[in-house]
């Protein structure tokens, strides 16, 4: 499904819609060019689930993973700087790709696509000139959940 993202509010709203549609154990792969809006989507996702209004959500580009104490717990990873799969062990890849106690949002997931669970959601954010849009693919096993 293709969803237009004309502004930052629309990107945050899509993040909130995803948060409302998923459950504990979900992995969401987020892909798109640098600056496409992946972290902004996560910001909307975390703020929807957080009891703290305006929860601070930062890009994990250098930390690689940030965790948010939401319900469910959210792990936000950025794999842009990770070169090889062995480096993932240092950031807790088991919990990231199989988040039994929470939800994982993984930026640049296409770099390690083979590690994504078969039931992972996928979000691709595209830019062409001033236009931005997202393609959201949910696993067939989650027919009861919807985003738009």
N, C-alpha and C positions, 0 to 999 in steps of 0.2 A: 504494500500500500504506500502511496506517495503522499506526503504531507508538506504543504508549503510552510516555510518558516520566514515570514516577511520581516520579523523583528525579534529582539531579544525576549520579549514577553511570550512570543509564540514558541520559542525554543524552551523556555522554562515551563510553559504549559504542557508541552509534549513530555518533558521529563516527569512532571506530576502525573500525567496520564499513564505513563509507563509504571510509575511507582504504585499507582492504584490497581494496575492490572496484574502485577507479578506477586509471587509468594516466596517464602523462605526456600532457599535452595536454587533460586534462579540465577543464571549467568546471562549477562547482556553484553555482547560484543559491540563496541562503538568504533566506527571507522569513518574516515574522511580526511581531507587535506588538513595541513596545519592551519589553525585559525578557523576551521569550519564551524565550530560551536559544540564540540563534544563535551568539554568541561562545563559549558553553560547548561547543556542538557542535564548533566549530573547535578548541577546546582539546583535546578528545578525538582529533580528526583529527591534529593536529600532534604530539601526544605519542605517538601510535601510530607515526608515521613517523620521529620524532626519535631519534637515538642518545643524546640527553641526557635522562635520566630526569627527569620533572617539568618539562619545558621550559616556560619562561615564555611565556604567550600573553596578550596584552593586546588590548583592543578598539581598533580603528583609527579610532574615531569622529572624532578630531581630526587624526590623521596621514593618514587616508584609506586608506593601504595599509601593511601590514607584510609583510615577507618573512621566511621561515624556511628555514634551510639544512638541509633534510631531503632525503631521497631518495624521490621527486623533490622539487624545490624547491616550496615552497608560498607563494602570494601570497594574502593575506587582506585584502579591501577592505570598507569600509563606505561605502555611497553615500548614507547618510541626509542628509548635509549638502550633497550635490552638487545644484545647481539645474538646470543645463542640460548637455547632452552636450558642449559645447565645453570645459567644465571638466575633463572626463575626460582630455583630452590631457595636462594637467599631471601626471597621476598614472600615465601610461604605459598608457593604455587598450588599445593594441595588444597589449601583453604580457598584460594582464589578461584580455581577451576571446579571445585566441588564444595560450595559454601553451605554446608549443612545447617549452620546457625545464622545464615543471613543471605544477602544478595550481593553479587559481584558485578560491577560495571567496569569493563576492560577496554580502555582506549588503545587503538592500534592492534586490535585482536587479530586482524588478518595476518600479522607477522608470525603468529603461533596458532594458526587456525586448526591444526591437527590436534591441539590440546583442548579445544573448546568441546564441551559436552554436546551430544547430538541434539539435546533439547534446549540449547541456548537460543535466546532471542538475538536478533541482529539488527543494528541500526546503522545505516550508511547516511552520512550527511554530505550533501553535494552543494557546490557553488558554481554558478556560471554567471559572470558579471555581477550584478547586484542581487540576483535571485539565489535564494537558498531553499533547499527542500530536503526532507528526510525520507528514506525508504525504510520501513519497519517490517521485519519478517519475524513472525512468532512461530514456535514449533507447532506442528500439527497436533501434538498431544495436548495442547492447551487451548482447546476449542471454546471453552467457557469464558475466556478472558478476551477483552477487546481493547483496542486503541483506535479511536475514531471509528 
